[in-house]
Amino acid sequence: MEHKEMVKRRMNGYALSSFGKSLNECNIYEKNTSLAKALIEEIVPLWKESEKKFDGKKRAYYLSSEYLMGRALSNNLINHNIKNEIESMLEEMGIHYDAIEEAEEDAGLGNGGLGRLAACFLDSAATLNYPLTGYGIRYAFGIFEQKFVDGFQVEEADRWLKYGDPWSIRKEDERVKITFSDCEIYAVPYDTPIIGYKSNTINTLRLWMAEPLEVFNFEAFNNQNYDLAVKEKNNAENIGKVLYPNDSNDEGKLLRLKQQYFFVSASLQDIVRNYKKTASPFDDFAEYHAIQLNDTHPTVAIPELMRILTQEENISWDKAWEIVIKTFAYTNHTLLAEALEQWPVRLYKSLLPNIFDIIVKINNQLMEELEEKGIYNSAKYEYEIIQHDSIKMAHLAIYGSKSINGVAKIHSELIKDRELNQWYRIYPQKFSNKTNGVTQRRWLLQSNPELAGLFTELLGSDEWIVDLSRLKELEKYINDENVLKRFLDIKHRKKVQLAEYIKKHEGIEVDSNSMYDILIKRMHEYKRQLLDAFNILDLYYKLKENSDLDFVPRTFIFGAKAAPGYYRAKTIIKFINDLADLVNNDKDINGKIKVVFVENYKVSYAERLFPAADVSEQISTAGKEASGTGNMKFMINGAPTLGTYDGANIEIFQEAGEENNFVFGLRVEEIEEIKNNYNPHDYYNNVPGLRRVVDSLVDGTFDDKATGRYAELYDSLLKGANWERPDRYFVLRDFESYRNAQQKINDEYKDRINWAKKCWMNLANSGKFSSDRTLTEYATEIWDIEKEQSL
């Protein structure tokens, strides 16, 4: 009771001091801010104590260009173990908790799995009492807010900070200066607490905001040159405006490069500054610091730390390199050759000439080492960091790191055997696998409290919240029809909740008694949302021809954003929206199938989608998806996977059994065998129904508003485009196999108890896919850091 009253008093105080009115007079956004401010006041002292317990201990630092954090309120209340109390308090005050929660904007700091993985790792580290600090950029507008206009994706500014961010604290006195060839700017840190679940660890996510040295040029303003008066301010702030700005020309590329160097330099300066306060010798730097590069975006950290050590701390080159190589580790997140980041030499020379000189020296050093290993002349080429006027960031990351890991078993093997084989041959000890994971606190306890409650009841304990492997004990209920029916009841409840949310936000009515078939992930050709859409159109045609088709009513749900400059991906979004318009408005279909493309897919939407899914669509081309984490979120919520042998799907099949999932499509080795002779026309002409759905792109079935985009997509499948082979992601080749798997799902879904058993075996065997397991592997096998529980 005393705690409730204290929080109420603080809320009222913040309402008065921040908004000039009583809490009762505040709108819901102001009430949300007042609550967050009241809670942060009690968290800060605990946060400071938590920091102290790691003094003198080795710490890990996570450098990531994105953190897809989602909303903070519920996550913090759950982990701080006060959610029920705060809900009760708000009810006493006449405030609906759901309304307070909905008033919080999603933190717009990420796009896909890479950013969400980073967020899960932060949660796991704090829960497990490991010292892990996240570093990134405080983007003013995130990636973008997605709108659909005539089916086309339109990007608008994501104003996630329009009501402020009460969970972060500005640390003005800890700003650092960043130097580019054309300017100097400040990086100002904003710290957000990362609260461990019922632990006494509160770690930090430190995000840097770009600000000018001179906010306002008064002389220029006085001379009536108003643009010049704020030019420095605007140029600095542009660095932190949006995540992944369009880089189709050099201006965009330079902005991205500025972003990368900006947050990396700020973070390393911060780390070095804090280390110098201990008065420890730099010889011991790596004994106290482990820095993880989350993909290649922060790889410039390697030459930047060399710059700091050699030019600012006067350490010899050889000693500095020894420190660097012991400090950094690199996570590879892609098997797409075009996604292995490269930078034009001219941009580095122009913007970061000092850093470029260091990269040249690192490359020369590498060439000498290769000769010592017996690799000479042209054989050295495949290792070069600087090739054909490009800087290969993956090569720099590998050479400058002690550890390189993939994020699923197949991904790690493909890295070693194919994509980065030359490096594995000379540095086999550096390579390992760390299969991704997700935090069950957000994706089960928070998102699906009904199912979480059932687990706790059946297990007689809530230990699964910090040890997901305990779910394995649920297998003993596999033949208990009462338990299975309770599971199905919970699933239906989550489907009803999602249907209500979709009706409110999309204006579309969906049948909660239909099967929910969900594909939610970043829009990319290799993820093959187009394959799903082609199957839906084929099913539509079959229903038009035979209204008595034996078919379980199905709702197909998509959620995805396409990068603003990725026009083919945006064309696929348009196609799916046009497909939805065709299907949903055809009275002959009568609701047997419904297509929903949710607008502005984000974490808070995902928290409703994963628990409600009947089918988890994981249909990427084999060998292209590094891991995936959405597949794991579906799994822990009891949805069987419809998927290829790709990424972590394979490990899901191994854990839960292929018989409890639906496998289809080419495998990696089969693709290797056919790729040079593959002709999509063989399938276009011979697979029943396929020509009709592909031709819909150009036969007038759909209207792309004279943009020519549908014709370009059609050509990419049958003719190829520029340097591309036709149908390079084997959509047409896998179509029939996918359609057969969908038919099998249709048939097996009818037996509700048998279907529930498949769901149950998935969730009971999901323990491996907790980010707690993954984070522990990083902590013990790469970072060599220890837990510290006592304060």
Secondary structure, DSSP 4 states (H G I P E B T S, - for coil): -HHHHHHHHHHHHHHHHHHSS-GGGS-HHHHHHHHHHHHHHHHHHHHHHHHHHTTTS-EEEEE-S----B-SHHHHHHHTT-HHHHHHHHHHTT--HHHHHHTSPPB----SHHHHHHHHHHHHHHHTT--EEEEEE--SS-S-EEEEETTEEEEE---TTTT--TT-EE-GGG-EEEE-SS-EEEEEEEEEEEE-TTSS-EEEEEEEEEEESSS--HHHHHTT-HHHHTHHHHHHHHTTS-SS---SSHHHHHHHHHHHHHHHHHHHHHHHHHHHTTT--GGGHHHHEEEEEESSTTTTHHHHHHHIIIIIS---HHHHHHHHHHHEEEE-----GGGS-EEEHHHHHHH-HHHHHHHHHHHHHHHHHHHHTT--GGGGGGG-SEETTEEEHHHHHHHT-SEEEESSHHHHHHIIIIITHHHHHH-GGGEEE----B-HIIIIIIT-HHHHHHHHHHHTSSGGGT-GGGGGGGGGGTT-HHHHHHHHHHHHHHHHHHHHHHHHHH-----TTSEEEEEES---GGGTHHHHHHHHHHHHHHHHH-TT-----EEEEEE----TT-HHHHHHHHHHHHHHHHHHT-TTTTTSEEEEE-TT--HHHHHHHHHH-SEEEE-PPTTT----SHHHHHHHTT--EEE-S-TTHHHHHHHH-GGGSEE-S--HHHHHHHTTT--THHHHHHSTTHHHHHHTTTSSSS--TT-SHHHHHHHHHHT--TTPPTTTT-HHHHHHHHHHHHHHHHHHHTSHHHHHHHHHHHHHT-GGGBHHHHHHHHIIIII--------
